[in-house]
Amino acid sequence: MSDSIQHYVHELGSARGSLPGNDLDWLNESRDMALQSFRSQGFPTHRAEDWKYTSIRPIEKRQFKLPQQIDHGVDAAAVNKYICKDMA
């Protein structure tokens, strides 16, 4: 497994408990299957027809990190007061 793939696998593993929907079994199963697929297949290459003209090298070279969660103090109740119910 390349360093780049290991990085992204580690990032997801570290953030898993704080990802939205982490209490949904079906979503966790889907994430597990996607991660397993990524571990075994890696990044798409030019040999895959859908990626034939797209270079993934910039994504492989740069190791992105997931943003830290920030509590902005905004919840659904605070947002709901600004929703125009007549327009919904």
KAZIQUI-V611899 format. One record per residue. N is the residue number from 1. RES is the residue in one letter. SS is DSSP state (helix for helix, strand for strand, loop for the rest). NEAR is the number of other C-alpha atoms within 12 Angstrom. Layout:
N;RES;SS;NEAR
N;RES;SS;NEAR
This chain:
1;M;loop;14
2;S;loop;17
3;D;helix;15
4;S;helix;24
5;I;helix;27
6;Q;helix;21
7;H;helix;24
8;Y;helix;29
9;V;helix;29
10;H;helix;19
11;E;helix;22
12;L;helix;27
13;G;helix;19
14;S;helix;16
15;A;helix;18
16;R;helix;22
17;G;helix;15
18;S;helix;18
19;L;loop;20
20;P;loop;13
21;G;loop;15
22;N;loop;19
23;D;loop;13
24;L;loop;14
25;D;helix;11
26;W;helix;12
27;L;helix;16
28;N;helix;21
29;E;helix;15
30;S;helix;15
31;R;helix;22
32;D;helix;19
33;M;helix;15
34;A;helix;17
35;L;helix;24
36;Q;helix;18
37;S;helix;16
38;F;helix;22
39;R;helix;23
40;S;helix;16
41;Q;helix;16
42;G;loop;23
43;F;loop;27
44;P;loop;23
45;T;loop;17
46;H;loop;14
47;R;loop;12
48;A;loop;14
49;E;helix;10
50;D;helix;11
51;W;helix;14
52;K;loop;12
53;Y;loop;12
54;T;loop;16
55;S;loop;17
56;I;loop;18
57;R;helix;15
58;P;helix;12
59;I;helix;18
60;E;helix;20
61;K;helix;16
62;R;loop;14
63;Q;loop;19
64;F;loop;17
65;K;loop;16
66;L;loop;18
67;P;loop;12
68;Q;loop;11
69;Q;loop;12
70;I;loop;8
71;D;loop;7
72;H;loop;7
73;G;loop;10
74;V;loop;11
75;D;loop;10
76;A;helix;10
77;A;helix;10
78;A;helix;11
79;V;helix;11
80;N;helix;11
81;K;loop;11
82;Y;loop;11
83;I;loop;12
84;C;loop;9
85;K;helix;8
86;D;helix;6
87;M;helix;6
88;A;loop;5
